[in-house]
Amino acid sequence: MNRTSTKNEDGTVSVNKVVTNAAGESRTMDKTITKTEDGRSVTGSYSSSTGKSGTFEKEVVRQDGVKTVNSSVTNQDGQTATHNATVTHADGTVTRTVTNTGFKGQTITRTQTGTVDPVVEAEPVSTEEVVVS
């Protein structure tokens, strides 16, 4: 894998990555990462030595205890797949809902909920000097 990252004057970061597998097939990905007020956005393109190519975009927003991720990929045939996820934290409960739609339009949504144990305070560390003889 060969990867280069460049911080641009406007504060964005440009990334170029080339990966070659054992069969000699390669994939190239170029993306630009932009920090936003409440998260980040990523846009870019990819191509492979097997003729596959496309564009992608992703937006991550963290606001009021909720993290939202929306992303999409459009392939060389103009088909688009999406991934949308929301994670909320409230009153010791974490809920994650994910909806994925594939290139052929099939959609799967799943929701997971769990509880978070409160943090247990650790015993204070002694500052006494210990002498070992």
N, C-alpha and C positions, 0 to 999 in steps of 0.2 A: 504494500500500500504506500502510496506517495500522497502526502497531504501538505498543502501550504495555506496559511492564513495571513491575511493582511488587514490591519486596522486602517480604515480610510479617514481622510480629513473630516468628513461629515459625521464621524462617530460610528459608522457601520463597520461590520467586519465581513470581508469577502473570503470565502473558503473554496479551494479547488481540491478535489480528491480523486485519485485514480486507483482502482483496485483491479488486479489481474488474478484470475483463479488458476488452478493447476493445469487446466486445459488450454491456457493461453488467452481466454476470453477476457476482455476488459470492460470496465464501467467507469465512466467519467461523470462527476457531479460538480456543479458550480452552484454556490448559494451565497446569498447576502443576508446577514443577520442584523436586524435593527432593534435597538432597545426602545421601548415605548414607555410612557408614563407609568403604566401598570402591568408591564410584561415585556414581551418581545414578539417580533414577527420575522418570518423567514420566507424568502422567495428564491426560486432557483430552477435549474433544469438538469436533466440527466441524459446520457446516451450510452449505448453499449456497442461493442464490436459485432453483436448479433443483430443489429438493426433496430433495437428498441430504443425509444427516446420519449421525452415528455417534459412537463413542467410540474412544479409543486409549490404549495404555499402552506404556511402554518402560522397560526396566531395563538399565543399563550397570554392569558389575562388573569391576574390575581387581584381580587377586589372583595373587600368585606367578608373575608373568610371563605371565599369561593374561588376555585381555580377552574378556568375554562380553557380547553384546547380544541381548536377547530383546524382541521387540515384537509387538504385535497391534493390529488395527483391526477393529471390528465396525460394519457398516453399518446403514442404516435397515431392512433386511430381516432383520436378525439373523444375517447371514453374517459369518464371521470369517476374516481372512487373517493369517498370521503370518510373521515374519522372525526367524530365529535365526542368530547368527554367533559363531564362536569364533576368536580369533587367538592363536597361541602363538609365543613367541620362545625358541629353545633352541639353543645351540651354533652360532650363525651362520645358523640356518635359521628362516624365518618360514613358518608354515602357517596358512591361513585357510580355514575350512569354513563354508559358508552353506547353510541350508535355508530355502526359501520355500514356503509353502503358500497358494494363492490362495483366493478366495471360493468357488469351485466345487470345492475339495478337491484340485486338482492340486498335486503336490509336486515341487520341483526341488532337488537337492542338488549342490553343486559344491565341490571342494577345490582350492586353489592353494597351491603351495609354492615358495619362492624362497630364495636365499642372500643374505646381507648381507656385503659386503666390510668388512674391519676398517677402522677409522679410521686414516688415514695422518697421522702427526704433521707439522704444518707447520713450516717453518724458523722459528726465533725472529726476531722483528722487532728490528732494530737500534735502539738508543736513542741512537746517535750523532747529533749535530746536523749537519744538512745545510745547507751555505751555497750558494745559487745566485747567481751573479753575471752 
